Amino acid sequence: MTDSYTEYKTSYWNYALPLAFGWLIIPLIYVWWERMGSTLKVYKDGRIILEKGVLNKDSQEIISNHIRSIRIKQTLMERVLNIGTLIISTAGRASDFDEELVMEGIERPKYTRDSILATKS
């Protein structure tokens, strides 16, 4: 007696979709990893410290009295999400385009700018 049956195998399309779109996740993980370690600290005595990195740390410190300009760059999507890039230029730079301190993806950039300017005496 022979059994009649139909054999079904898994499709390779099951693996094609994750392979096709998996490369999109790697840049997102990289950006998250880079920004996870970034911290902007504004002290009441006028010091501003930007620390970047998770494993390797990079720290920049400026004094608020030396700030010449604070720029905020935002795309349309960043404006909707209320995030942006904060660019601080200090005295002694050749132009406003020589950035001293750049913080990307900061939440509430206008509030952050106002709190930095409040420490300036």
C-alpha positions in Angstrom: 0.0 0.0 0.0 1.5 3.3 -1.0 0.6 6.5 0.8 -0.1 9.3 -1.4 1.1 12.6 0.0 2.2 16.0 -1.1 5.5 17.4 0.1 5.9 21.0 1.0 9.2 22.7 1.6 10.0 26.1 3.1 10.4 28.9 0.6 13.6 30.8 0.1 11.5 33.9 0.1 11.3 33.5 3.9 15.0 34.4 4.0 15.0 36.9 1.1 13.0 39.5 2.9 15.3 39.8 6.0 18.4 39.7 3.7 17.0 42.3 1.5 16.1 44.8 4.3 18.5 43.6 7.0 21.2 46.0 5.7 18.9 48.9 6.6 19.1 48.0 10.3 22.9 48.1 10.6 23.1 51.9 10.0 20.3 52.5 12.5 22.1 50.5 15.1 25.3 52.4 14.4 23.6 55.8 14.8 21.9 54.7 18.0 25.2 53.4 19.4 27.0 56.7 18.5 24.2 58.9 20.0 23.6 56.8 23.0 27.0 57.9 24.4 26.6 61.7 23.7 25.8 64.0 26.6 25.7 67.7 26.7 26.2 69.1 30.2 25.4 72.8 31.0 26.6 73.9 34.4 25.3 77.0 36.2 28.9 78.4 36.5 29.1 78.7 32.7 30.9 75.6 31.8 29.5 73.5 28.9 30.8 70.0 28.4 30.1 67.7 25.5 31.0 64.1 26.0 30.8 61.6 23.1 31.4 57.9 22.9 30.5 54.7 24.6 33.7 52.8 24.7 36.1 55.6 23.7 35.3 59.0 25.3 35.8 62.4 23.7 35.2 65.4 25.9 35.0 69.1 24.9 34.6 71.9 27.3 33.9 75.6 26.6 33.1 78.5 28.8 29.7 80.2 28.1 31.3 83.7 28.2 33.4 82.8 25.1 30.3 81.9 23.0 29.9 84.0 20.0 26.9 82.3 18.3 24.6 79.3 18.7 23.0 77.9 15.6 20.2 75.3 15.4 19.8 73.2 12.2 16.6 71.3 11.7 15.1 69.5 8.8 11.3 69.4 8.4 11.1 65.9 10.1 13.4 67.1 12.9 11.1 70.1 13.5 8.1 67.7 13.8 10.0 65.5 16.2 11.5 68.6 18.1 15.1 67.5 17.7 18.0 69.2 15.9 21.7 69.9 15.6 23.1 72.5 18.0 26.2 74.3 16.8 28.2 76.5 19.1 30.9 78.9 17.9 33.2 80.6 20.3 35.5 83.6 20.2 38.7 83.2 18.4 37.2 81.3 15.4 37.7 82.6 11.9 34.0 82.6 11.1 30.7 81.3 12.3 31.2 78.2 10.1 34.2 77.1 12.2 32.2 75.1 14.7 33.7 74.6 18.2 31.0 72.2 19.5 28.4 70.3 17.5 25.7 68.2 19.1 23.5 66.3 16.7 20.1 64.8 17.5 19.6 66.9 20.6 16.0 67.0 22.0 14.4 70.5 22.4 17.2 72.4 20.8 15.6 75.9 21.4 15.2 75.2 25.1 18.8 73.9 25.2 20.0 77.1 23.5 18.1 79.3 25.9 19.5 77.5 28.9 23.0 77.9 27.6 22.4 81.6 27.0 21.0 82.0 30.5 24.3 80.8 32.0 26.2 83.5 30.0 27.1 86.4 32.3 
